Amino acid sequence: MLGTRTENVAFRRGKRQGLMMSVTERYLRQDIPCAHKSCQQCPQNKHLAQHGLPQLSECGMILIPDASVVSRYIELLEHSPALVNLIFCQSVVDALDRRNRTRTIRNVRGIAADPRRTSIVFANEVFDQTHVDAALPNRDSRAVMRAAAWLRAHLDGSGQYADYGQTGVEVWQLAEFLAEFHPTLIEHHVSITESTKDGDMDITEMTPVEYAQARLLAKTQLGYPSHLSPSEIEDGLRLGTLVRGKIRVLQPSGTMRTESQGIVDRGGAADTPDILIVGRTALNRACTGDTVIVRLLTRAEENADSKVLAVEQGSDEAEDDSEALAVEQIDAGEETSLNNARTPVRGVVVGVAERKWRPFVATLQLDEAGGSRHLAVPVDSTVPKIRIHYMDTAAIAGKYFVVAIDEWPADSQYPQGHFVRVIGPVGNLDTEVDVILVERQIAVSQSALKFSLASMREMPISTTQCPWVPSAEEVARRRDLRDSLIFSIDPKGSQDIDDAVSMRKTASGGYELGVHIADVSQFVLPGSATDTEAMARGTTVYLADRRFNMIPEVLSEQICSLRGLKDRYAVSVIWDLNKEYNATGVWFGRTLIRSACEMYYEQAQALLDGAASVEGLDPKLEASLKESIVELAKAMRVLRQRRYKAGALELASTEIKFTFDKESGAISELLPKSSLEIHRVIEEAMVFANSAVAQRIHERFPGTALLRRHRSPGSERFARLVDAARTKGFEIDCSSNAALADSLRRITEASASDPDVVFLAKSMATLAMQEAEYFATGNCESDKYLHYGLALGFYTHFTSPIRRYADIIVHRQLLEAVAASNSELQEAVVGSQKWVSDATEKLNERNRQSKRAQRESTELFQSRYVMQRTVGSGQEHLIAEGIVAEIRTNGLIVYVPKFGLRGPVHLRDSSGQIKLALSVLSGNERDSDSFIEGCSEFMADTKQLSIRLPMNVPVFQLGSQVLRFSVFDHVRVSLRVLETKRRRPPVYLTLVSRASSKANDMRAYRSTLPSLDKTFRISAAANSTGSARKQTSEVETVASTVSSKTAVDERPIAGKSSDSYSVLQRFGEMSLFETHCDVQTL
C-alpha cells in the first residue's frame, strides 16, 4: 500500500566526476510488518514465518543499535552469538551506504539472514509511522528513536507513542549495556575501541558531505590503477570489452612462483578458458572470492613487462626464508601445476563488483620503525598483509588474532584494517583448532559451537535413570521391524550411528534387503530452534581429535543413534530382490527397529572371511549375522559391477587415522585407514538407497527435490594424469566415465605389485574431478542430474541425517512424497524451489569448508606427530618412502603413503641454484643437509625432471651423469617440521635417495673437488685429532686412517690379478677418506 512520496538525498565521491549529489525517490507505505513472532496485528508476519524469513524472537529484549555502534563495532555484533533480537534500521543502512561502507552493510545483512540471531532489517525509512523529515537536526538519531518508540507502543498494544526525546525507550551506551548484560564481551569491546580510536570507523563523526570531500582529496598519484566507475563497467560488460568472474588468488611470491598471480573463473561452459592475472598491479587489490571485472590483454600487452608497484617498499615487504618456505609447504596441495586444466588467457582487474572480505586470522609483524602502525600477517598466504593500528603490541606478539579489512585505497600497498580480538598463543593446540574454525568460517571459537538454550529446551529427556522410550502413539503409526535381524556396521567406537542394514532370504527364493536410517526429522521439526541451528551448521565437523556435532548429543549419540538392543525410530527403504538381485518392488516409510548388534568393520570383515568366532560378538547371533553379511556382500558385488559396467569410477583419497595416548594425549600412531571389502559392501548399500530415494522424491517433487550431482569434467582436466600415465607406458582415455574407468582398471591390473602407483593414479583422477554438489531439480534440465563418478542418473544424500542437514531435508521430502499431504503443508515442510535452491547453495559451501577444516586438522596433527618423532625423541631425521606425484618447475611433489601426506621437495631455490642433496649419491640420510655443488642443466616439464651432475662425481651405479625423476618414481625422503614464527609449522620434505636403490648399492661416490670438499670439511675435522693443521698434516692424517682401514680389510685395491670390474667394485665401497687417498693409486 503506497502513500506519500519523499526523497532521499546523498553525496558521493565519483572517481572521475568529483563530488556528486544523488537523489532517490521513495514512497511511504502503511503495510511494513514489525516481524515479531508474538505480534497478531501484522498480517504479513504469517508470510514471513511460512517462507523462513527473519523474525524477532518472542523472548528477550529488543536491541536497536544506532549508526555509531554499527559502523564501529560491527565485528562485535557479528561474532557475538549472545546478542540476539537486533533491529537494524534502514536509516542506519542508508548512512553506511552514503559513506561507501558496503562491507559493513553486507555484515549487517548476514546477521539478519542468520536465523539463530533472530534479527531483522527494519524498513523505517519507507514506513509512514516511522519516517522522519530529512531536514531535521540529528536526523539519523531521530529516525532510530522514532522506530524504537513506534515498536514499543505497537507491541504494548497502546498504539500511542511520543516524539523524539519523550519515547520512554531505554537508551544505553554500548559499554554500559555490555557491562550489565554481557560482561564476557567487555574485553572484545575495549580492544575494538583501542584499535579504532584514531580511525574513521565511526561514521557519525563526519557528515556525508564532509566524508565525500575528504575522500575526494585522498592521494591517488601513486600506487594501483583506479577502478572503473559503475557506468564504465556496465558499458564494458554490455559491449563485451570487459568480463566478470570470481577470482582465486594463488600462492604469493616464493620459490614456486616469482610473481603474485590469480585465476578468474568466468563460470561459463567447460570450454571457456580461465583468465590468468599476473602481477600485483594487474591484480589491482583483488582478493580471493571477490567478484571482479577484468579487461583481457592483447598479445602485445601480454608480452610487455609488468609494471612494479612503487609505494611503501622497504622492510615491510621482507619475508624470511623459513616463512616463505612454510607458505609454500602449507599450500603445496593446492598449487596450480605447470599445465593448467584449461589454457588461460591473460587479463587485468579493472574493478571489483563485490568484495568477499571476511575476518582473517593473523599474527603480528612489528614495524621496525616503532609506533602504533603495524602489519598483520594473515595465516592464509593468499591474503595480503593488512596494515593495522595497535598500541600494545606486547599483548598480541606471538599470538593469533582476528583482523578485519576496512578499505584498500589505490595509493596503499596494503589494505587498511583494524584489530578485532585475540585468539590465543601460536602453537597451542586449542588455539590452532580455533584458528581452523575461524579461517573456515565455521565458528568464532570452539565454545561458540555449544548448542543454544532454546535448542536444548526442545530436547527429549533421556538419562541413565530415565531412558527415552518410544511413545505408544508413534509406535502404532510405524511399521514394526523389531523382530527382524537388523544390524549396524561402523568404525570402532562410533557413537552417532546413522544407518543399519538387513538382508534375508524370502520364501519365494529371492531376498529382502533393508536400509534403515535414523529418523532425525521426527525430533528436528521445521522452524524449530534445533532446526535453525542444524541448518546454520550444515554438517558435523570432524577433526583429527574431536568433532562438532550438527545436532545436540542427546539426539546424535543417544535417541536418534541406532544403538544395539535399543528401540529406535527409523526411515527405511526395503526392496524385494529376485535371485539375480534385480529389484521387483520397493517400500519407503517410517519404521520402528531394534538393532540386534553394533558391529565395527573389522568384526564384520572377519565374519565375511569365514571366521568361526569373532571376539566381542554374541555367540548366539554369530551364525545368523554371518549368513546375512555373506548374502549382503554377494548382492552388493553384483550391484557394484553393474555400476562399473555403466561407467562408475573407483577413485581414491587418503584418510588418516590417529590414535592417542590416553594419559599424555600424545599421538601414539598415525596410519592411513585400511580398506576392507566390508567398507565397499556398506557403501554400495547406501548408494543403492540414496539412488532409490532420489528417484522417488523427484517423481513427487520434480521442481523442488534436493538431489546431488557430479558434473562431467572436460578432458583437458586430465592432462596431468595422461602425461604421468604415459611415463609408465599407459594410455588414459577420458572421453567418458566408462572409458576412464577402463583405463584405470588396466593400470590397476598391470601394477598389482605396486599398489602405491595404483593409488596415486586414482588420486590424480580424483583431483581432476569437479566437486559433487547439491542442487534443486527445478534449476536445471534432467540431463544435468547425472552423477559422473557413480554413473547414476539420480542421486541424493539420505543415509546420514545425524551429520548432514541435506539428508534431513531429503527425509522430509521423502515422507511427504509417500504421505500424499495437502499442498500447503508440503511447501512448509518440503520448501519452495527458491528455498531449496538457497539451502543447497549454503550447504555446498558448508561442506566445502568442513572438508577443508578436516584436511587442515589432519595436517596439524601430522606436523605434531613428526615433531614428536624427531624433536621430541632426539631423532634428527624421520625417513619414509614416497612416490613422486608431480613435477614442478623447482622440484617434486612427493606423496608419502605411510603418513598420508604430500609436499614439495625442493631441488632448486628461488635464486636458481640447484640444491641436490649428497644423500642421493651416498644413501645416507645424514647427508641430506649437504648439497652437491656444480650441478647444472636443471630441466623440468610435466613428465620428467633432470639434473646433470658434475663431471668429477663418480656415478658408476647411477648409470648416467644425468639424474632423472619421473612421476610414479619411488624415492626416500626425510621428514622434519619447519619451525615458523607466524604460521602453523608444516612438515618439510627433503630428498634422501631413490627408494629403488639399496643402501649397499649407494655407497660414497664423493668428489675431491675443492667445491665439494667444503661440504665435507666439518665431518673430516670431526675425525681429526687436531683443529688447525697444515695441508701436509691433513694428508698424513688421512693416510693413517687409510692404513688403519687396510689393516682390517686386506683385499688388494689394484694389482696384476685385478680386472677393471673388481677395481670399480672396490672403489664403490670406499669411504670419503679412502677415495681422497686411493684415487692416486688407482
Number of C-alpha atoms within 10 A of each C-alpha: 8 13 13 12 11 15 12 13 11 18 19 22 21 15 13 10 9 13 15 12 11 10 10 9 9 15 15 20 19 13 15 19 17 22 26 23 18 14 18 11 13 17 14 14 21 14 12 16 15 15 14 16 16 23 24 24 19 13 9 9 12 19 17 20 21 20 23 18 19 25 23 21 22 20 23 18 20 18 16 16 16 14 20 21 23 23 25 25 24 19 26 26 24 18 21 23 17 22 20 16 18 16 20 21 20 15 18 24 16 14 25 25 18 17 23 24 23 23 29 25 21 22 19 25 25 24 21 17 17 20 20 21 14 14 7 9 9 10 14 22 17 20 24 26 26 25 25 25 23 22 20 19 17 17 15 11 11 9 11 12 17 14 12 16 11 11 17 15 16 9 11 11 9 14 15 12 13 17 12 10 11 14 13 11 16 16 13 17 19 13 16 20 17 16 20 20 13 10 11 14 20 17 20 20 11 13 14 19 18 12 20 22 16 12 17 17 10 11 12 14 9 13 19 23 17 16 17 17 14 14 9 13 22 13 12 17 16 11 10 10 12 21 21 20 21 21 26 20 22 22 24 22 19 19 20 24 16 12 14 19 20 26 23 29 19 17 12 10 8 14 10 14 17 23 25 23 28 19 20 21 21 25 25 22 25 28 22 18 17 20 22 24 27 27 20 19 15 11 10 7 12 14 9 8 7 13 10 12 16 13 13 13 10 7 10 15 11 9 13 10 12 14 18 18 21 25 25 24 22 23 19 16 13 10 15 15 13 14 13 14 18 17 14 16 18 21 26 23 25 23 25 22 14 15 16 12 18 16 18 24 24 28 25 23 19 17 13 9 9 8 13 14 15 22 24 27 22 23 21 17 20 20 20 19 25 25 23 24 22 22 13 12 16 10 10 18 16 17 20 28 24 23 25 21 18 19 16 18 18 20 20 20 25 20 21 18 22 23 27 27 22 19 21 18 17 22 18 11 14 15 18 21 19 22 28 27 21 21 23 19 18 22 18 22 19 16 9 14 17 11 18 16 10 12 18 15 11 14 16 13 13 14 10 6 6 8 11 16 12 12 8 8 8 13 15 10 11 16 16 15 16 17 10 14 19 24 26 24 22 21 12 12 9 15 15 22 24 25 26 28 24 20 25 19 17 12 7 8 9 18 23 18 24 21 25 30 31 31 28 27 22 16 17 20 16 18 15 14 21 26 22 20 21 26 24 19 25 26 25 19 22 17 19 19 14 10 11 18 23 25 28 20 19 16 19 22 19 20 27 26 26 31 25 17 14 18 19 25 29 29 27 26 22 21 22 18 20 17 12 11 18 15 16 10 11 14 11 17 18 22 23 23 29 23 24 21 22 24 20 16 19 17 21 25 21 16 21 20 13 12 13 11 15 16 8 10 15 13 12 8 12 17 13 13 23 21 16 23 23 20 17 22 20 13 22 21 14 15 19 20 12 13 17 19 13 15 21 23 24 14 18 16 13 14 15 20 16 18 14 13 10 9 6 8 10 13 19 13 12 18 14 15 12 10 9 12 15 24 17 15 19 23 14 20 21 22 20 18 24 23 19 19 25 23 19 18 25 22 12 16 20 16 18 24 29 30 27 24 22 21 17 18 18 19 16 17 20 23 19 22 25 21 18 25 21 13 15 15 9 16 17 21 17 22 12 15 21 21 16 19 24 20 17 24 16 15 20 18 10 12 14 11 10 10 11 18 23 22 17 22 23 23 17 20 23 18 15 19 17 14 13 15 19 22 24 25 22 18 13 11 8 12 7 15 20 18 21 22 23 21 20 19 16 22 27 26 25 27 27 21 26 30 25 24 26 26 22 27 23 25 27 21 27 25 19 20 20 14 10 10 11 9 9 9 12 17 17 15 18 24 23 17 20 15 15 23 21 13 22 21 14 16 23 18 13 22 18 14 20 24 15 15 25 18 17 20 21 21 22 20 20 23 21 21 21 22 23 17 17 17 13 12 9 10 11 15 19 15 16 17 20 27 25 23 26 27 25 23 19 24 26 24 22 28 24 23 18 13 21 20 20 22 24 29 21 24 22 17 14 14 7 11 15 22 20 25 23 26 26 24 25 21 25 16 23 14 17 21 16 17 19 22 22 18 18 14 11 20 14 20 14 19 19 18 22 17 19 16 21 18 11 13 18 18 20 13 15 13 8 12 16 16 15 14 20 22 28 22 18 23 22 25 27 23 23 22 21 18 16 19 17 22 22 21 25 27 26 23 25 24 28 28 26 22 18 11 16 11 14 11 14 21 20 22 25 24 20 18 14 10 12 19 16 12 17 18 10 10 10 14 13 10 11 14 9 11 7 10 12 7 9 9 12 16 15 12 18 20 17 13 16 19 13 11 15 14 9 8 9 8 9 12 16 16 9 5 7 11 10 9 9 14 15 15 13 14 21 21 16 18 15 18 19 18 21 19 17 15 10 7 8 12
